[in-house]
Amino acid sequence: MSASPPSLVIVGRPNVGKSTLFNRLTGTRRSIVTDEPGITRDRIYGSATWRGRGFEVVDTGGLLPDDKAAIPREILRQARVAIDSATRLVLVVDARAGLTPLDAELARLLRKTGKPFLVAANKADTGAQEPLGAPFYELGTDVFPISSEHGTGVDDLLDAATRDFPESSAEAASDETQVAIIGRPNVGKSTLLNRLTGSDRSIVSPEPGTTRDAVDLVVERGGRVYRFVDTAGIRRKGKTHLFAEKLAVVMARKHLERADLALLVVDASVGVTAGDLAIAGYAQESGRSVILVMNKWDLALEAAREQVAREAREPQTKRKPAKAEKGGPRLSDPGHLAAEYEKLVRERFKFLDYAPVIFLSALTGQRVTPLYELIDHVAEARRRRIPTGELNRWLANVDLGRGTSPAARRVKIFYITQASSAPPTFVLFTNQTRRLHFSFERFLENRLREQFDFLGAPIRFLQRLKEKR
């Protein structure tokens, strides 16, 4: 691998415009921007180039060093990880508010790290930039009045921030597999990301909705490159109240649409809920490949063992058959629980019958390693292309009459070809004057899957209709 690019880390107290500056530097809308303080919590990474110098930009959560609450404490820890690996720091302050004690405290903390830092006096867009930035020279470093929203002064800031960065040669983008981790709040998505990447990349908290921005991390393993994106927990619209939460859900769906495949994380100790089914519908509509990850499997096994022990202690006459709780499995012999549970999962996710199911515990690491092999398998199946000749030889041996209802006109398919992959899309030339019934398409899809490996990938059909005379 080539050497890591220089890292420019953006820090500051809450609501001074760090995420707006991040989006300006990376040319994206990667970080969520609202008037609500405390939106960014995890470290958000992006790439930028300035005057031929490529570098990494890191957006951190708003820092409150003396706040002992769980979330602010984790934000500070995440920021410190980014600061430790930074090449240069940018302390963002609010030029309109002037120098605050918290700004001075943060500057003192940054100075103790020994890392070079600059001050970006943001929101200096009134035309009187010099007076607005003047108080911050007390911090003992260069000050650049800027407007992140309008771009004023950002070029001078970048000239100073990147002056020691090496020029980067244009390299071809790596062939990486993009994996979105999706699911309801608090099912273990961030824990799974940390386990897969071997780092504390995402903040993990019992508080639902901890992750708001999508948190991504690139991992190289076995010669393959993976970009994992931990998205915000997706809830129904009626369950989201703050604007930031609503925006986080919208962004989660956008990141899903940019991925190659989705890990749909379900809490196995609770079972498949209506919320899980709704998110699975989003994944299917987006055309992503899907792996169903039944997380917290250790808790499900523990519940099964307790159920068996409780039944063993009760007299035979008083025993009641075990019931599924909240969509969970019927608890019986723990040795057969996985097989029983998979039947239940398949029953609930009928429309995702092509998606493989894996049972694991992100917290303990149980069965997490095989997930990488499954991701590779599903990613390869998604990109698979079948030669036209092979497809039509297969078609000649398919009994199309089995898929045609008695009342319908007999379907003839004269020719089939694969138009594209990711997801696999096939063009059918038929004798029909209207689109094939969905049941026939399902029949054809099942026959295709029997012959060719498209594990985890949705299959699409395009039809060339016969013109009416």
N, C-alpha and C positions, 0 to 999 in steps of 0.2 A: 504494500500500500504506500501511496505517496504521503509525505509529511502532512500533518494536520495544518489547516490554514490558520492564520492569526485570528484571535478571538477578541471582539469588541463587546464588552459587557455593559449594558445600560442598567443603572441603579438609581434609586431615589425614593423619597417618601411617597405615600399613596396619592394618586390623582394629580400628578404634575405633568403628565403627558408622555410617559415612557413608552407606552404601547403605540401611541401615534407616531413617535419618532422611529420606533422599530419598523412599523409598516412603511414609513417614508424611506428608510434606508434599504429595506429589502424589496420595495416595489410591490408589496402584497397587502392583503387585508388579513394577515395571518393571526394577529392578536386582536382580541375583542376590545373595542373602544366605546365607552359610554361615560356619562357624567357620574356614574356610581363608583365610589372608591373601592379599592380592594378587589378588582375584577381578576387581574392576573395573579395567579398563585404559584404555579409551577414555573420552571424555566422554559422559555419558548425560544427555539433556535431557528435561524434563517440564514440565507447566504446573500452576500452583496458584493459588488465590484465598484471600485472608484479609481479612475485614471489608471486602469490596467492592473490594479491590485485587488485580488480576491480575498475576502475575509468572511469570518463567521460572526453573525450578530446574535446576541443573547439578550432577551427581554426577561427581567426578573420581577417578582412581585413587590408591591410597595412595602418598604422596610419600616418597622416599628421596633427598634432594638429592645426597648424596655417592656414591651407587651408580652406577658407570660401565657396568654391564651394559646391553645393548641395550634390553630391555623396560622396566626402570625409567627409563632415560634418555628413552625415548619417552613414557612415562606423565607424566614431569615436563614435557616439551615440550607435551603435550596440555593439561595442567593450566594451564600458563602462558598458552596461548591463551584458555582460559576466564576466567582471572583478569584478563587485559588488557581483556576486554569486560564485566567484572562491574560491577554497580551496588553490591553489598555482598557481603562474604565472611563465611562462617561457618567458623571453625576448630574442628573436632570433636576432642576429646581424651577419653581414658579416665579418668573420675573415680576409678575404683578403683585404677588404676595410679599416679595422682598425676602431677605435672609431670615429664616426662622431658626430657633434653637435646634430643631430636629435636623435641618440641613447642616448646621455646624457640627452636630454630633456625628452624622454620617460621614462628613468630610474627614473628621478625626479618625473614624474607624478605617476609612479607606487609606488614609496616610499610614496607618500602622501596618497595613498589609505590604507596604513597599512597592505596590503596583503604581505605575504612572496613571494619573487621572486628569480629566478635563471637566470643566463645568459648562453645561448647556443650560443657559438661562432661557427657558422655554416661555411661550406665550408673549414674546416681546414683539408683537405685531401692531403696535399703536403708532409706529413711526418714530417714537423717541426711544430708540433702542439703547443708546449708550447710557443714559440715566437709569434705565430699567436694569441694566446689567451691572452697574457700578458697585452696589453693595456687596456683591459676591466676590470681589477681588480680595476681601478679607480672608477668604479660604486659602489664599496662598498658591493659586494655580491659575492657568489661563482660563478666561471666561469668554464664552461665545453666545451672545444674544441671538436666539433663533425663534422661528415659528415652525414647529413640527407640522402643523396643519397646512400652512401655506408654502412651506419649503424655504422661507427667508432665512439666510444665514447658515443653512445646513451645509453648503459647499465649503465654506471656511472651516466649519467644524470638522468635516471629513478630511480636508487637506491636512489639518493638524493631527487628527486622530490616526491617520494611516501613513504618515510621512516615513515611518520606519518599516512599514510592511513591505515584503518582497513583491515584485511583479510576478503575476501568475501567468503561466502559459495556458493556452486554451486546450483543455482536455475533453475528450468525449465523455458524456455522462455515463456513469456506471449503470449496468443492467441490473437494477435493483427490484426486488419484489416489495410492493407497498401493501402493508397489512393494517387494516383499520380494526381496532378493538372496540366493539360496540356492545351496548346492553343497558339495562336499567341502572339507576343510581345504586351504588353500594353493593354490587354483585361481585366485586373483586377485579375490576378492569385494571386499575392502577397497580395493584399487587401483582397481577399477571405480567404487566409490562416490566415491572422491576425484576421479576423472576426470569423472564425471557432474556433480558438484557444484562442481568447480573449487576444492577446498579439501583440506587435509590433515586431514580429519575423523576418519578411522580410522587406527589404528596399522597400519603395513605392515611385516611382518617375514618372513624365510624360515622362521622357526620355525612349524610347523603348530599350529593351535589358538590363535593369538594373540588373535583376537577371541573373547570369552566372552559378554559382554552383547551384546544387539542394539543396534547403533548407528544412530540415525536422524537425518535432516536434511531440513528442508523447503526446497524450491527453487521459486522462481517463474521461469517461462521462457515468453515469448511469451503472457502473459496466463493461463497455466495454472499450477496449483500441484501440485507432486509431493512426496510424502513417501517418501523412500528409506530402507529399513531393511536394514542390513547385518547378517545373522545369523551366529551361530557356525557353523563348519564342521560338517556333520552326518556322523558316523561310525557304523559299526555298534556295537552295544552292547558287543561283545567287545573293541573297540578303544579304548573309553573306560575309564580307570582311576580318575582322581580324581573325587570326587563333583561338584565344580564343572563338570567337563567333561560329565558325564552330565546335570546340570541345565541346562547351556547348550544341549545338544541338544534337551531337552524344550521350553525356552523358544523356540528357533528354530522348532520346529514350531507353537508357539502363535502366534508373530508371523506365520508364513506364513498361518495361518487368518484373521488379521485383515486381510490385504492384499487388494487387488483383483486384482493379477497378480503373478506370480513371474518373476524373471530367473534361470533355472537356468544357472549358470556351469559350463562344462566346460573342462578344460585340453586345448586342441586339440593341443598338442605330445605329449600322452600318448594321447589318444583316449578313447572312451566306455568307462567301467569299470562293474563291477557296482555299485559305490557310487553312481555317477551314476544308474543305472537305479533303484536303491532310492529315492533322493531324488525322482526324477521320479514314482515311484509315490505318494509322500507328497503331492506337488503335485496329482496327478490326484485322489486321494481327497479332498483338501480342497476341491475345486471351484474352485480358482483358475485364472485364465487363465495361460498359460505362454508365455514366449519362451525358446528355446534359444540361449544365448550361448556361442559357441565362442571362448573367450579364448586369448590367447597365439598368435594366428594368425601373427604375425611369426616365431615360432620354428618353426612347422610349415612355413612357406614356406622358411625357411632350410634346414631338414632336407631338403625336397624338392629344392632346388637342389643341395645336396651330394650327394644320391642320384643325380641326373641327371649331375653332373660325374664322379662315381665310375664310373658305368656307361660314360660316354664314354671314360674312360681305359683301361678293361679291354678285352682282346681279346673279339671277339664270341663265341668258343667258350667262354670262361670265365665269361660273364655268367650270373648267376642272377636269376630274376624277383624283383622287389622284393616284400617281404612286409610285411604290416601288423604293427606292433609295439605290444603292449599295447593292442590295440583301436584303434590309429591307422589312417590310411588307407594304401592301397597308393600309395607315392610314385612318381609318374611326372612328366609335364610340369607344372611349376608353374603354367602358364597355365590348365590344366584341373583343378588340384587342388581348388578350391572346389567345382566340380560333382561331382567324384568323392567328395569328403569328405561332401558333403550326402547323396549316395546312401547312404553308410555310416551316417551319423547317422540317416537315416530308417529304415534297416533295423534299427538297434538300438533306436530309440525308436518302435516300431510303434504303441504305444498312445497316443502323443502326436503322431499324424500331423497333427493340426489346429494344432500349435504352429509358428510361423515360426522359421526358423534364421537367425542372423546371425553372421558371422565378423568378429572385431575383435581389437585389442590394447589393453587398458586401460593398459598401461605406456607405449606410444608415442602413444596417442590415435587410432590408425588405425581408421577406420570407427565411431568411438564416436558422432559427431554424428547419423548416421541412426538410431541406437537410440531417440532421443527421438521421432522420427516414428513408429517402429514401436510404441512404448509408447502413443502417442496413438491409433493405429489399433486396437490390441488393446483398449484401454480403452473406446473407443466401441463396438466390436463386442460387448463383454461386456454393455453396457447397452442394446443394441438391442432394441426391441420391434416385432413384426410384427403389424399389424392382423388380427383374426380373419377378416375377409372375404378378405383377400389370402392368408392361409394356406390357406383352404379352396379357393380358386380354384387355388392351386398343387397341393393334394392331388388335385383332380379330374384332373390331367394326369399323376399318378404311376402307373406300372404296378406295382401292389402284388404282382402275381403273380410278378414277378422276384425278390422278396425272400422268397417263401414256399417252403419245401422241399416236395418232392413228397409226402412222407409226412404232412405237417401239414395241418390244416384250413385252407382258404383264408382269408386274413385280409381282413376288411373294416373300414375305418376310416370311421365315419359322420361324424365331426366332430373337428376339432383346434383348440385355442386355446392361446395362450401364457399360462401362469399367472404367470410372473415372469421377471425378468432377473437377471443377475449371480449365478450363471450362467443362461443362457437355459434355461427349463424349460417343457415343453409337455405338455398334457393330451390324451390320446387316448381317444376313445369308440369301442370296437371290438365285434366280434361274438364275441370270445374269452372263454372262461370261466377262463382262466389267463393268467399274464403272458406277454407276447410273448417269443419266443426272442431271445437277445442278438444273433444274426446278423441277425434281421429289424430290430431296433432300429438296428443298425449300418448296414444298407441304408437305412433311413429317414433316419438322421443324414446319410449321405453325400449323399442327394438334397436335404436341407435346405441343406447347405453349398454345393451347386452353385448353388442359387437365391439364397440370402441370405448376406450377409457376417458370419460369426461367427468370424473369424480369431482363433486363440489360445484361444478359449473352449470349455470342455467343454459338451456339450449333454445335458440330462437329460429323461427321459420319465416321465410319470405316466400310469397307465392306469385307466380306468373299465371294470371287467370286466362282462360280461353275466352276470346272475344265472342259476344253474342252475334248471331247472324241477323 
